[in-house]
Amino acid sequence: MTIEEDKRIRPYCVALSQIALAPDGIFDGNSSRTTQALKDLYTHFDHVIRPDSQISANLADYVFVPLSYLLKQPKLGDVQLELLLKILSLLIKHCWTTPKSIPYVLAKQLFPLITFLTGGSPNTEDKTEIKSKSSELKLAGSIALEYFFHSLSKQKDAKVFDFFSNVENLPALGHAVTVLLYFAEHGQSVELQLQAIKTLDTLFFKLIKDGEILSYILPGNVSTLTKIIAVPALKTHYTVMIDAITLLGDLLIMVYKDEELKPKINELESIEDALEGTELDVITIEEADLKKVHRTNAWLKATSSQVKIALQSFKKIGFNVRVEVKKTLLTFSQSLLKHCLFSLKSSIPIVVSMISFLSNDPRLKIEPNKTLSLSDTKNQQILNKIISSELDSSVNSFISVIQSPNEERIINTLGAIEFSLRHSYDQLLVKKLIETTRIEMADMLRKTCSKSKVQSISNGAIDLMVISKEVSEFPSDTKLSSIFGKIFSEKVENKLSHLYNIIGSLSDPSENIEELLVDDYGTNYEKAIALWISNNLLNGHFEKSRPERIADEFLDFEEEEMALQETPESAYLVLDYSKRILENIPEFELSQELELVSSIAVDSVGIAAYHLREEFRFELVDYLYPVIDSLASPSETVRKHASNTSMIIADTLYRGSLYELILVNADYLVDAVSIRLSNAMTTRATAILAVCVKIAGYKIIETFKDVLEIIFSLLDYYHGYDDLCIGFFMLFEIVADEINKKYLHDYDTQKLEYFESSSTYSPWGLKNLNQLKNLLDKSQREVIIEEKPQETEDDVEDEINAQDSDDEDLPEDVIPKVEEKKWISPIPEDAYKLLQQVVYYGERLLTHNSVKLHIQILRTYEKIVPILATAPDNLHPITASIWPVMCQQVNNSDPKIIIPGSKVLSQLLKYNKGFLSTRFTEFWSILKNNNLLRSANKSISETQKVVLPGLNSKAYESIVNMLIAGLDSMGRYIPDSITEEIIKTCVGVVPDIERFGMSSDIAWSIKDELYGSLKADQKPSNVEASSGTTYAFV
């Protein structure tokens, strides 16, 4: 420091001295003048001192003098004391830090003074004084103490004096430690907490550096630091936790270091003895050493138990704590294992448990064999025994842990077991763990899951449309939900699964799997858990060797070398066990118990397929049908697992193509379905056919022709069973969808209504353009034109029933030539005939009393009619056949039947045109007396709205739409009187008059007449359901 800088400081010292030397009556410690004088001195002093510079002793004394005067004054506020301590810190740092720079006498005066100014007088009970001080003052005092301790360490290292070798200074030491610990625990700012810990670190490890002295103040430090680290209510900042853990670890090693305490084992074979006891009865330290006056065997036994309790509280540290804290805990644990294995023997199991807890975090990448590795062989043996003991303890406690509602406790225990097994595998304990898991999880499932059925199909068919929709969306979401969601969270289930993956990777799982699947005894829950554990063991085993197996596919090995990598027999044992389970699942009902075991069994097939790769192709024929069968399960959960397995098989063997998977194995599937249909196992067989059709499309329908014939035979024999018939017609609906998708996906079905039958006559007999010109030319109008009227349904019936008169005159041995008509439909003739056959069976079954069956047949008709319309010559006789029964559906009293029936009838009218004119007219004469129409017409005429209960409103609308479709299709083939009657029924609820087509002029006139002077297009009319919903029309 230069003379100029010295001169710049002195005036501020003089100014402060003048204030400090004022008489008692005049001096005001809280005055702004005092504060400003201190601030000026601190600011200029701090400014002129360079960071690494030292000031002279004379300047230090010059600055310290006014400070000493101030300290003699009776009252100083927190702000003034804060500034005073900051100036004092500068003096200590830049003048009194070097050896011999601070006299012992001054140090003896300063130490208690700084502590008193910072934390008040020593009082273990009353904390009022220390609480009343500002955080800024506490921070300034902590910094001053740090610099002071650093200065004392320099004096000690230079052997000038050892401050704490004098017992007179120990009380002040205790007070300072108490104050700093209080700041570390209760500091209102993170900065203050960190500074207090930093000051303690300087005191302990730079100044004292003596385990014997630190042993006196150890209990209080352990207690307070443990609270900072492990008490959740404090919400300690992670940086404070890190520094507190580091300080505690260094303190424990300094006090309990094996190298210094030299613990001895009483007997030669006492390694085992030391592990069996819970106290340090067999470990003693040398008490004769003069350096260990306080650290005796009695002290060790007492304090080590306190340390154990403190470390147990570390378990309260949550799993979600920051990774920086976990890394510090790992270092802390490793240090204790390395330096305090014997001295803190009772705490070592907790330390091992802590490391296993930390191993649950993949970011730490803890390897057991590296983390728990000691250089000394004997120490390593002892540690290994402790780890084995911890593993045994964890497995024994697993019975209670697995049923605990505390998720974190379960995960920690599973992590401890996994960590210990990875360090030292124990087959006996693994068997015990597997058996415990099997029994306890089965018991938990039995208590938690209800015995109610997921879905019973004995009284209702499987919804094939839902199943087929799921299949058509493959692959939508291959992620499966938690299979044990009723007893575990997904995190716990994944952790348990991972544990068995690890066990499978550590040793050949064949023995464990064979014991699990040795027989079929036990409950379904126990079977499910046994198979689930086996799946995970196999997964772990295969995943370990998978890189090598993949590499082998690209390398050429001799047979002897490949034999060394044969698939374990247990993989086929798992497959066989899962097949037996799936084959025994009942068709007609599925409880939650069976749902679980089915899902896991299906997963087993997928796991085997994934790992066996090409080897599984030889097994596929035995396992494909159970998987496809599960796709048709009434349980959505089972279907999801089956979907996942199907995708795995397709990815593994068929380049991800489910289509190819089904088609390649179609013959096998056909045989399996045929056998089940022949044995009256119809419900699931129908669902399986639906699944195959949705996956493979129309292509597979050709393969299933024989199966479809069996279905038609069953309809002949069992037509009274509505559930059976509903299932079949759901299948027919899916077949119709696939035919439409295959042949009409880019076909404009709107053109179908303009198709001309090859059997009908051209309008007015005109066959070419010249005949049309002659017709328009008056001079040529006398030309006789052969009249060929529009073909009607009577004509078609006559053609169907009439015999060829010429045939009777032909000799018996002469076969008349029949001219074959050209097939004009884009639909193959055999597919067309299949749908035609479906329609005729539906016609018979529409006499059944089941409303559900009626609805399903009509839904199927709605899909089939547009397809049949692609061949008009064939559509007309089909329409003539089903027309009576379809009219009955529309004139039904049940609105649930009326709605789909009206849609189908609308299609028939649309695609048959004038062919149905007479029948439509006759049908109207019956329909107009329908109660629904009569009620609606009466309501419209009186109140201009229709109030109908429930579905009746929609049924009424559907009838109206059907009638409009009839008018639009029949055109002038319907008498005007009939047309007017129909329009009067509909006009009030049809918003667009143009919908009446060529009859729109009549509709306009009628609407204007009905609503008087108002404009016809403005008169409101409503259809209102009894629930309150109003349907507005114009």
TIMARLO-774152 format. One record per residue (C-alpha): residue in three letters; x, y, z. Coordinates in steps of 0.05 Angstrom, whole numbers, plus 5000, padded with zeros to 4 digits. Last residue first. Example, Ala and Ser with C-alpha at 12.3 -4.5 7.8 and 13.67 -1.06 7.14 Angstrom:
BEGIN
ser527349795143ala524649105156
//
This chain:
BEGIN
val323045214146phe325044674195ala326944704269tyr328144074310thr326644234383thr329943844440gly325643864504ser325943134523ser319143044489ala322543134422glu320543734380val319743764305asn318744474284ser315544894230pro316845604209lys313545934147gln318846324110asp319545924046ala312145884035lys311246634041leu305746794090ser298746894063gly296346184080tyr301045674108leu298045044079glu296945354010asp304045614004lys306744934024ile302344583974ser304445043917trp311844973932ala311244213938ile307644173871asp313244573839ser318444133875ser315643503844met321343443794gly326243433852phe322843423920arg329443643952glu328544303917ile323644503972asp329344564021pro327544594095val323343954095val319143924159gly312544214136val313143914066cys313343194088thr306142954099lys303243444048ile308543203999ile306442484007glu299142643995glu300843073935thr305042523903ile299342023913ser294542483877asp299642623822pro300241873806ile307141583815tyr311041393752arg312342133741gly318442133786met319641473819ser326741633845asp325442323872leu318742133901gly321741523934ala327641913963ile322742413991leu318941844024met325341564054asn327342244081val320542324114ile321041624144ser327941804173glu325242454202tyr319642084237ala324541574266lys328842154291ser322842454328asn320641764352leu327341674386gly324941984451pro317642234451leu314842644394val312543364393val311543604322lys310944334306gln306344794267thr301244774324glu294944504291ser296944264222ile303844044246ser301043654306lys296043294262asn301343114211ala306042844266ser300742434300arg298542134234leu305641994213leu307441624278asn300741254279asn301940964210asn295841064167lys299941374112leu304340754113ile299040284084ser297040684023trp304340884017phe306440154009glu301740073951thr304740673916phe311740423930arg309939733903thr307240033839ser313240493828leu318539983848phe321739893780gly321340633769lys328140753802asn331440133829tyr337740453858lys334441023896leu328440643919leu332740083946gln337340583980ser331440944013leu328840264037val335540144071lys335440814105ser328240734127gly329840064159pro335740364197ile331040874230ile324740454235ile328139904275lys330240344334pro323640714326asp319740084346ser312640074320asn314539794253asn312140084187val319340174164gln321239464182gln314839184151cys316439524086met323239174088val319738494095pro315338624035trp321138893991ile325938314004ser324237883944ala322738433894thr329238773914ile333138133901pro329638053834his331438763815leu338638763839asn340938213792asp339438603728pro342039233763ala349138973774thr352839533811ala346639593855leu348938983894ile354739393923pro350139963942val345439463976ile350839114018lys352839654068glu345739854086tyr343739124086thr348938994141arg346139554184leu339139264170ile341438574193gln344438884256ile338139274273his333638674263leu338238234306lys338138744362val330438784359ser329938034368asn323137764347his325637394285thr321837514219leu327837914197leu331637254198arg328637014132glu330437654095gly337337644127tyr338636964097tyr336637244029val341137844037val347137414058gln346136983995gln346337603952leu352737813988leu355937153970lys353137193900tyr356637863890ala363237573916asp362637003866glu361037483810pro366937923822ile364838643837pro366239133782ser359238973756ile358138873681trp357838113675lys356037983602lys349737593594glu350336873571glu345936683512val342736013526lys343035513470pro337734983475ile340034273487val337333783434asp336533073456glu329533183482pro327233483416leu325334223420asp317934413419glu317434523494asp323534973495asp320335463447ser315135643498asp320635883546gln317635833614ala315436443654asn316936513728ile323036983728glu320837373667asp313937463695glu316937693761val321238203724asp315438463685asp311238533748glu316938923780thr316539423725glu320239523659gln319140193626pro315140113563lys317939873497glu314140203440glu316540023371ile316440663332ile311940733273val313941333232glu308141813230arg312542333265gln317042423204ser314043073181lys313643313253asp321143243262leu322743123336leu321542373331asn325442333266lys331342673300leu331142163358gln330841583309asn337041863275leu340741903342asn340141163356lys336140633394leu329640983410gly324340493434trp320641043472pro326241063524ser330740463515tyr327839803539thr329839433601ser333638773603ser340639083601ser338839473663glu340740193661phe345240483715tyr343341203733glu342541073808leu349440743809lys352841393789gln352941623861thr357241013877asp363141363845tyr368440813846asp375340943875his374440493936leu369340063899tyr373039413889lys377339283951lys374239774001asn367139563981ile369038833988glu372338984055asp366139354081ala361638784058val365938284095ile365438714157glu357838734152phe357837984141leu361737894206met356738314243phe351537874210phe354737254238gly355137544309ile347837764307cys345737064284leu349236724342asp346437214392asp339337134362tyr339136384369gly332936174330his336736124265tyr340735534293tyr340235004239asp339835424176leu344435964204leu349335414222ser349235194149phe350635904127ile356535934175ile359235274148glu358835564078leu362736164104val368135694130asp368735364062lys369536044029phe374836274079thr380636284030glu376836753984ile375337184044ile382837244056lys383937693997tyr378038134017gly382238474071ala388138174108ile387538534175lys380138684176val378437994148cys382937644199val379738014257ala372737874232leu374337134223ile376937134295ala370537454319thr366436914285ala370736374316arg369836714384thr362236664380thr361636004343met364735464387ala359334994359asn364434424352ser364134494276leu365435234284arg371535074326ile374334594275ser373035074218val376635634255ala382935214265asp382834974193val381935674166leu387535934211tyr392335404184asp390535564113ala391236314125asn398336274151val401636664095leu395537114091ile395337294164leu402737474172glu402837804104tyr397338294124leu400638394192ser406638664155gly412538884198arg417838554156tyr414437874162leu418337494215thr420437964270asp416138574255ala410038134243ile411237744307ile412238384347met406038694316ser401838094335thr404638124407asn402538854414ser395638714386ala394938124433his396638574492lys391539084469arg386238554458val387338274528thr386138964557glu379939084515ser376938454542pro371638104498ser377437744465ala377937754389leu385237954387ser386137394438asp384036894384ile389337194338val394537044392pro391836344407tyr391836214331leu398936434320tyr402035994375asp402635294347val403935494274leu409035994297glu413835494328phe418235394267arg418136144254phe420536254325glu427636054307glu427836634259arg427637134317leu428136764384his428337424423tyr422337784394ala418237164384ala419336934455ile417437614483gly411237634439val409036944460ser410037124533asp405937764524val399937324504ala400736934569ile401137594609ser394637844579ser391037184589val393237144662leu390637834676glu383937754639leu382937084674glu383237414742gln379038004719ser373737494699leu372437294627glu366136944604phe363736544544glu369936284511pro373435994571ile381036074576asn384035384575glu387635444509leu390836094530ile393735784594arg396435174558lys399735624506ser402936054560tyr406135444591asp408635194524leu411835864508val415035914577leu417935214570tyr420435394501ala424435964530ser426635514588glu430335074539pro435635604532thr436835824460glu443335544432gln449435984436leu454735434446ala451635044389met453635614343glu460935474355glu460134734341glu456134884278glu461735314250phe460436054250asp459336514191leu458037224214phe452337704198glu446937354239asp452137244294ala452437994306ile445137994326arg446337424375glu452437774405pro448538414416arg442638014445ser446637644498lys444838094557glu438038254528phe436537514523his437737374597gly434037994620asn428037864577leu427937134598leu427837344672asn422337844656asn417937334622ser419136834678ile416837354729trp410537474689leu409336724682ala409836614756ile405537234770ala400036994723lys400236284749glu399636544820tyr393636974799asn390536374764thr390836004829gly395635434842tyr397334804805asp399534794732asp406334494745val413734624739leu412735334715leu416135714772glu421235164787glu423035124713ile423735874708asn428535904767glu432935344739ser432935644669pro434736344691asp442136304672ser445436824716leu446537574721ser442137764662gly435937424689ile436937754757ile437538434722asn431038324683tyr427938104749leu429738764780his427439154719ser420538854725leu420239064798lys422439764779asn417339804723glu411839574769val413840084822lys413840654771glu407240434741ser403940474809phe402339814841ile396239414864lys390739564814gly395639784760phe398739104756ile398839074680ser401139794673ser398940064606leu401839804542lys405340244492thr403939984422asp399440564404ser395940584337pro399140004300phe394239774276glu387940214268ser384039684229val384839204288glu381539694336lys375839814288ser374939064278ile374338964353val369239514361met365239254301leu365638544328asp361938744391ile362138074425ala355237764427gly350637794487asn347937314539ser353636814541ile358537364523ser360337564594gln364838164600val369938354652lys366637884700ser366338064773lys371337734820ser373838394845cys381238554845thr384338804909lys384438204955arg386237684902leu391238164871met394738274937asp394937514950ala397837384881met403037934893glu404937624960ile405536904935arg409437034872thr413837574901thr415737164961glu417336564917ile421736984872leu425337304931lys426736634964lys429436364898val433836984891leu436236904963leu438536194948gln441836404883asp446136944915tyr449437434866ser454737894896his455338604871arg449538584822leu445438234875ser446838794925phe444739344877glu438438974856ile436338854928ala437739564948gly434039834888leu427939404904thr428139664975asn428640384952ile422940294902ile418439984955arg419940535005glu418741074953glu411840794936asn409440805008pro402840415007ser406839815034gln404839125010ile411539004976val415239245038ser412038755086ile414038125048phe420438465023ser423138505094asn426537825088val429338005019ser432138665046ser435238325107asp438537795064leu441238325017glu443838725076ser447338115104ser450437985036ile452838715034ile455738645104lys459338015085asn462238355023leu464538935066ile468238455113gln471538105054gln473538775024asn476738985090lys480838355089thr482938475017asp485039195028ser484139624966leu476639694975ser471339634920leu464139804935thr463440334881lys467239934829asn463639264837pro456939614848glu457240044785ile453740714797lys451841084734leu449841714773arg444841934720pro441341254725asp438441444793asn436540794828ser443940714847leu442941264899phe438540794941ser443840254935ile449040744959met444640925019ser443640195035val451140095036val451740695083ile446240425127pro449839755130ile456240135148ser453240495208ser454639955260lys461739895234leu463340625247ser470340505274phe471239875231leu469540125160cys471440845176his476341055122lys474240715057leu466940575072leu466141275102ser469241595040gln464741194994ser458541435031phe460542175029thr462342124955leu455541814941leu451942344983thr455542884943lys453242574878lys446142534905val446243274924glu448543464854val442943014825arg437643444856val432843124905asn427142734873phe428542094911gly427142454976ile432042515033lys428542185091lys433341595087phe438642075112ser435241995180gln438641325187leu445341695183ala443742085246ile441641465284lys448141115264val452141725284gln448941715352ser450640975359ser457841135340thr457941655396ala456541185453lys460740585432leu466541025412trp466341425477ala466440795518asn472240525477thr476041185489arg476641805447his477742325501val485042205517lys486641965447lys493042335430leu496542035490asp495741345459ala494240835513glu486840785493glu488040335433ile481340205400thr476639625408ile472339215362val468938575388asp463538905430leu462239445378glu454739325379thr450038965331gly453838305333glu454137785278leu458738175232ala464238275283asp463937555302glu464937335230ile471137765223ser472837545294glu476436915272leu483037175298glu479837445361asn479838135393ile479438545330lys483139205336pro481239915318lys487240355300leu483941015320glu488341405272glu488240955211asp481040775224lys478841495217tyr473341645267val474542375285met477342645219ile472942175178leu466742405215leu468543135205asp470043055131gly463342715120leu459543235161leu462743815123thr461343495055ile454143355074ala453244075099asp456344365036ile451743964991met445544105033val447044855031thr447544824956tyr440944424953his437144964990thr434144685054lys426644585056leu426844595132ala420744145138pro424243585101val429443475156ala435243085125ile441043535110ile440144135156lys437743685212thr443643225202leu448343825206thr445344025272ser445843335306val452743165278asn455543835298gly452743795368pro455543095378leu462443255349ile464543835395tyr469043435440ser471142955384leu473843565347ile479443625397glu481542895389gly480542905313asp485643465306lys485843915245ile484244515290leu485845095242lys485044865170phe480344285178phe475644465234leu475845225235thr476045305159asp470244815151leu466345185205thr467345835168lys464845515103ile458745245139ala457145935166gln458346245097leu453545755063gln448045885113leu448946645108glu448746625032val442546175033ser438946715072gln434646685135gly439946275172his436745765217glu441045155208ala447645445185phe446846065229tyr445445615289leu451545205272leu455745835269val453346075337thr454545395370val461445335339ala463246035364his460745875435gly464545215437leu470945565415ala469946115467pro469545565519leu475845245490asn480145865494glu482245765567val484245055548asn490445335514ser492144855456phe486745235420phe491145805397asp497145415376phe502545945374val508146175327lys508945465300ala508645715228asp502845245217lys499545495281gln500346225263lys497646095193ser491745715223leu490346305270ser489746765209his484946295175phe480846255238phe480447025239tyr478747065165glu473046565176leu470846935240ala470347595202ile466247265148ser461446975199gly460947665233ala459148005168leu453847485153lys450847545222leu450648305216glu447148255148ser442247745175ser440048235229lys440648075303ser434347925343lys434947175335ile441647165370glu438847545429thr432447145436lys435946465434asp435046315507glu437045605526thr444345505508asn446346205527pro453146485507ser452547235496gly450647515429gly451447185361thr455647665319leu458148175369phe459447615419thr463147185369ile467347775346leu469047945418pro470447225439phe475747165385leu478547885386gln481347885456lys485147225452ala487547435383leu490148095411val493847725466tyr496747215417pro499647785376ile497647825303ser502747895247lys507247335272pro505546915210thr501447275157thr494047365167trp493847985211cys494848525158his490548435096lys485447915119ile485048115192leu484648865177leu479548765122ser475248335168leu475548885221ile472849375171lys467048895156leu465948785230leu465249535241leu460449605183glu456049055212leu456549345282gln454150015256val448149705220asp446449265279gly446249865327leu451650055376lys450650185450pro455250225510gln461350535477lys467750135488leu467149805419leu467250495388tyr473850665420ser476750005395leu474450165324pro477550855329val484250515346phe483749955294val485050405235tyr491550685263asp493549995287ala492549715217leu496350305188asn502250165235ala502049415221ser502949555148ile497949345096gln498348715053ser496148644981asp492648064948pro485948384934arg488449114927ile486849564985val484850274963his477550124953asp476349705015phe479150265058his475250795021thr468550425030tyr469950195101leu472050895125asp466251235091lys461250725117leu463750795188ala463251555185gln456451515153thr453751055207thr456351495262arg453352115230ser446751755217ser446151645291asn445250955320gly451350975366asp449551655394phe455151975434ile453352625470gly451652375539asp457151855539pro462552345519ala465052355447leu471251935434ala467851505381ile465452105340gln472252425339ser475451755325leu471051645264ala473252305234val480552145249cys479951465216tyr476751785155pro482452275151arg487551705155ile485151305094arg487551775039lys494251865072asp495651125069glu493651114996glu498751654983ile503951285024thr503050684980met500050005000
//
